[in-house]
Amino acid sequence: MAGESTTWVLTGSLENFRATREGGFRLIGAKEKRRRIAERIALGDKIIFYVTGVQAFGGVVSVTSEMFEDRVQVWPAKPGKVDAYPWRFQTAPVVVLDEESFVPAVELAGELDHVAKWPAEHWHLAFQGQLRSVSKRDAKLLEGRIRDA
């Protein structure tokens, strides 16, 4: 349906989440190899942050620009590696949690359509890879739980 927004889950490290917070949640970036997926993100879509390591959801932003390319380093790179996350979007925070208020993914794993594709004991595999869209039902559940936190 034209004009209907999509919700995406962006998987990233706690360090990247903190760097995004330092920028006021006004910019997100996709990895070089995720360009084809990033090209599907549209103005008005929402992005939910899944933070690896702590395996929790940390916030929601709304996409406020079309995709653009920028290779200036914003997010930390692993030693000896440059990963500028060049496919970028300007964003506006919808709801962003303090780290101590993150929503543990394990609490929602059994309720998410997206996670049902994996065996229950391997739910965390649903969040490997940097970027994926989720169903309207999952989007509503995730955003609701983040808002409630």
C-alpha positions as CSV (number, residue, x, y, z in Angstrom):
1,M,0.0,0.0,0.0
2,A,1.5,3.3,-1.0
3,G,2.2,5.8,1.7
4,E,2.4,3.1,4.4
5,S,5.5,3.3,6.6
6,T,7.8,0.4,7.4
7,T,9.5,-0.3,10.7
8,W,13.1,-1.6,10.6
9,V,15.3,-3.1,13.3
10,L,18.8,-1.8,13.3
11,T,21.3,-4.0,15.0
12,G,24.4,-2.4,16.5
13,S,26.9,-2.3,19.3
14,L,26.4,-0.5,22.5
15,E,29.3,1.8,21.4
16,N,27.5,2.7,18.2
17,F,24.3,3.3,20.2
18,R,26.2,5.7,22.5
19,A,27.7,7.5,19.5
20,T,24.3,7.9,18.0
21,R,23.0,9.2,21.3
22,E,25.9,11.8,21.3
23,G,24.6,13.0,18.0
24,G,21.1,13.4,19.5
25,F,19.7,10.5,17.5
26,R,19.7,12.7,14.4
27,L,21.7,10.4,12.2
28,I,21.9,6.7,11.5
29,G,24.0,4.8,9.0
30,A,24.0,1.4,7.3
31,K,27.0,-0.7,6.5
32,E,28.6,-0.6,3.0
33,K,27.2,-4.1,2.2
34,R,23.7,-3.1,3.3
35,R,23.1,-0.6,0.5
36,R,20.3,-2.6,-1.2
37,I,18.4,-2.8,2.0
38,A,19.1,0.8,3.0
39,E,17.7,1.9,-0.4
40,R,14.3,0.5,0.7
41,I,14.1,2.8,3.8
42,A,11.8,5.7,3.2
43,L,10.9,9.0,4.7
44,G,8.6,8.4,7.7
45,D,9.8,4.9,8.3
46,K,10.8,4.0,11.9
47,I,14.0,2.5,13.1
48,I,14.1,0.4,16.3
49,F,17.6,0.0,17.9
50,Y,18.6,-3.5,18.9
51,V,21.8,-3.4,20.9
52,T,24.1,-6.4,20.7
53,G,26.0,-7.6,23.7
54,V,23.2,-6.5,26.0
55,Q,20.6,-8.1,23.7
56,A,18.0,-5.4,24.3
57,F,16.0,-2.7,22.5
58,G,17.1,0.9,23.2
59,G,14.8,3.2,21.3
60,V,12.9,4.3,18.2
61,V,13.7,7.0,15.7
62,S,11.7,8.3,12.7
63,V,13.5,8.7,9.3
64,T,13.4,12.4,8.2
65,S,15.4,12.3,5.0
66,E,16.1,10.3,1.9
67,M,19.2,8.1,2.0
68,F,22.5,9.9,1.2
69,E,26.1,8.8,1.1
70,D,28.6,10.2,3.6
71,R,31.9,8.5,4.6
72,V,33.0,10.7,7.4
73,Q,33.6,8.5,10.5
74,V,30.8,9.0,13.1
75,W,30.6,5.6,14.8
76,P,33.6,3.8,16.4
77,A,35.5,1.4,14.1
78,K,37.1,-1.9,15.2
79,P,40.9,-1.6,15.5
80,G,42.5,-1.6,12.1
81,K,39.2,-1.4,10.3
82,V,37.3,1.5,8.8
83,D,33.5,1.2,8.6
84,A,31.9,4.5,8.0
85,Y,28.3,3.3,7.6
86,P,28.1,5.3,4.4
87,W,24.4,4.9,3.6
88,R,22.9,7.4,6.0
89,F,19.6,9.0,7.0
90,Q,18.7,11.9,9.1
91,T,16.4,10.9,11.9
92,A,14.4,12.3,14.8
93,P,14.0,10.6,18.1
94,V,10.6,9.1,18.9
95,V,11.5,7.5,22.2
96,V,15.0,6.7,23.4
97,L,15.8,4.8,26.6
98,D,18.6,5.2,29.1
99,E,20.8,2.1,29.1
100,E,19.4,0.9,32.4
101,S,15.9,1.0,31.0
102,F,16.6,-1.0,27.8
103,V,14.0,-3.7,27.0
104,P,15.6,-7.1,27.1
105,A,14.9,-8.9,23.8
106,V,14.5,-12.2,25.6
107,E,11.3,-10.9,27.2
108,L,9.7,-10.3,23.7
109,A,11.3,-13.1,21.7
110,G,8.4,-15.5,22.1
111,E,5.9,-12.8,21.0
112,L,7.6,-11.6,17.8
113,D,6.6,-12.9,14.4
114,H,10.1,-12.2,13.1
115,V,11.7,-14.4,15.8
116,A,9.4,-17.4,15.1
117,K,11.5,-18.3,12.1
118,W,14.2,-19.6,14.4
119,P,14.2,-22.4,17.0
120,A,13.1,-20.8,20.4
121,E,16.5,-21.5,22.0
122,H,18.3,-19.6,19.2
123,W,16.0,-16.5,19.1
124,H,19.0,-14.2,19.1
125,L,19.8,-15.4,15.5
126,A,16.8,-13.3,14.4
127,F,18.9,-10.1,15.1
128,Q,22.1,-11.0,13.3
129,G,22.9,-8.8,10.4
130,Q,22.5,-5.1,10.6
131,L,19.1,-4.3,9.2
132,R,15.7,-5.9,8.7
133,S,12.1,-4.9,8.4
134,V,9.5,-6.3,10.8
135,S,5.8,-6.9,10.5
136,K,3.3,-4.2,11.6
137,R,2.4,-6.4,14.6
138,D,6.0,-6.7,15.7
139,A,6.5,-3.0,15.2
140,K,3.5,-2.1,17.4
141,L,4.7,-4.6,20.1
142,L,8.3,-3.3,20.1
143,E,7.4,0.3,20.1
144,G,4.8,-0.2,22.8
145,R,7.2,-2.0,25.1
146,I,9.9,0.6,24.5
147,R,7.4,3.4,25.3
148,D,6.3,1.6,28.4
149,A,9.9,1.3,29.7
